[in-house]
Amino acid sequence: PRPERARTVLEHEADHGGHHHGDKPVAVAVITPSGFYPDANDYSRSHRGEVVAHVLERARIKLELTNTADWVAEVDNRPIDPSKTFAENGLHGIVEIEWHKPEGGGGASGGL
């Protein structure tokens, strides 16, 4: 098999994926203990290629949040990786990100 051929298949995959999803808009809401971004009745328009952390940063600034370094982001109770894009996190369509301090559950943190 010629190397060009393998590359073409990958390119086709990338093109197809990109054509199919890459620029697709995503409607994003960020839900935090301090409020909603962009606001309670609206979604922020993003795209699948955008890094989730960029949206969280805009939310942090708008809502004047502090000390968010250890916060966790979840969608449908599933942790997501803010350093990755919406596509890499498997997110599309309407995305509601819950962003908050880590839950101190399960007794593993042992507060006593």
C-alpha positions as CSV (number, residue, x, y, z in Angstrom):
1,P,0.0,0.0,0.0
2,R,1.3,3.4,-0.9
3,P,1.7,5.9,1.9
4,E,-0.2,8.6,0.0
5,R,-3.2,6.3,0.0
6,A,-3.2,5.9,3.8
7,R,-2.9,9.6,4.2
8,T,-5.7,10.2,1.8
9,V,-8.0,8.0,3.9
10,L,-7.0,9.9,7.0
11,E,-7.6,13.2,5.3
12,H,-10.9,12.0,4.0
13,E,-11.8,11.0,7.6
14,A,-10.7,14.4,8.9
15,D,-12.4,16.3,6.0
16,H,-15.6,14.3,6.5
17,G,-15.5,14.7,10.2
18,G,-14.7,18.4,9.8
19,H,-17.4,18.9,7.1
20,H,-19.9,17.0,9.2
21,H,-19.2,18.4,12.7
22,G,-16.2,20.7,12.9
23,D,-17.9,24.0,12.3
24,K,-21.2,23.0,13.6
25,P,-22.5,25.5,16.1
26,V,-22.9,24.4,19.7
27,A,-25.4,26.2,22.0
28,V,-23.6,26.4,25.4
29,A,-24.8,27.4,28.8
30,V,-22.5,27.3,31.8
31,I,-24.3,26.7,35.2
32,T,-22.3,27.8,38.3
33,P,-23.2,28.3,41.9
34,S,-23.0,32.0,41.2
35,G,-25.3,32.1,38.2
36,F,-25.6,31.3,34.5
37,Y,-23.6,32.2,31.5
38,P,-24.5,33.9,29.3
39,D,-27.7,34.2,31.3
40,A,-30.6,32.1,32.6
41,N,-32.6,32.4,29.4
42,D,-30.0,32.1,26.7
43,Y,-27.2,30.1,25.2
44,S,-23.8,31.2,24.1
45,R,-23.0,30.3,20.5
46,S,-19.8,28.3,20.1
47,H,-18.5,25.7,17.7
48,R,-17.3,22.1,18.1
49,G,-13.7,23.1,17.4
50,E,-13.6,25.5,20.3
51,V,-11.8,24.6,23.5
52,V,-14.2,24.3,26.4
53,A,-11.9,26.3,28.7
54,H,-12.4,29.4,26.5
55,V,-16.1,29.3,27.3
56,L,-15.5,28.7,31.0
57,E,-13.1,31.7,31.0
58,R,-15.7,34.0,29.5
59,A,-18.2,32.7,32.1
60,R,-15.7,33.3,34.9
61,I,-15.2,36.9,33.8
62,K,-18.8,37.7,33.2
63,L,-19.9,36.2,36.6
64,E,-16.8,37.6,38.4
65,L,-15.9,34.2,39.7
66,T,-12.7,33.7,41.7
67,N,-10.7,30.6,42.7
68,T,-12.0,28.4,39.9
69,A,-8.7,26.5,39.4
70,D,-9.9,23.3,41.0
71,W,-13.4,23.5,39.7
72,V,-14.8,20.6,37.7
73,A,-16.9,20.8,34.6
74,E,-19.6,18.2,34.0
75,V,-22.2,17.6,31.3
76,D,-25.1,15.3,32.2
77,N,-23.2,14.3,35.4
78,R,-20.2,13.2,33.2
79,P,-16.9,14.9,33.8
80,I,-15.5,16.6,30.7
81,D,-12.0,17.9,30.0
82,P,-12.0,21.7,29.6
83,S,-8.6,21.6,27.9
84,K,-10.2,19.8,25.0
85,T,-12.6,21.0,22.4
86,F,-16.4,20.3,22.4
87,A,-15.9,17.7,19.7
88,E,-13.1,16.0,21.6
89,N,-15.4,15.8,24.6
90,G,-18.1,14.3,22.4
91,L,-20.4,17.4,22.9
92,H,-22.7,18.8,20.3
93,G,-26.1,20.5,19.9
94,I,-27.2,22.0,23.2
95,V,-24.6,21.7,25.9
96,E,-25.2,22.6,29.5
97,I,-22.0,22.6,31.4
98,E,-22.2,22.5,35.2
99,W,-19.1,24.1,36.6
100,H,-18.4,24.0,40.3
101,K,-16.1,23.0,43.1
102,P,-15.4,19.2,43.3
103,E,-18.0,17.4,45.2
104,G,-16.7,16.2,48.6
105,G,-18.5,12.9,48.4
106,G,-17.8,9.3,49.1
107,G,-15.9,9.7,52.4
108,A,-12.6,9.5,50.5
109,S,-11.8,13.1,51.3
110,G,-12.3,12.4,55.0
111,G,-13.0,15.8,56.5
112,L,-12.9,14.6,60.1
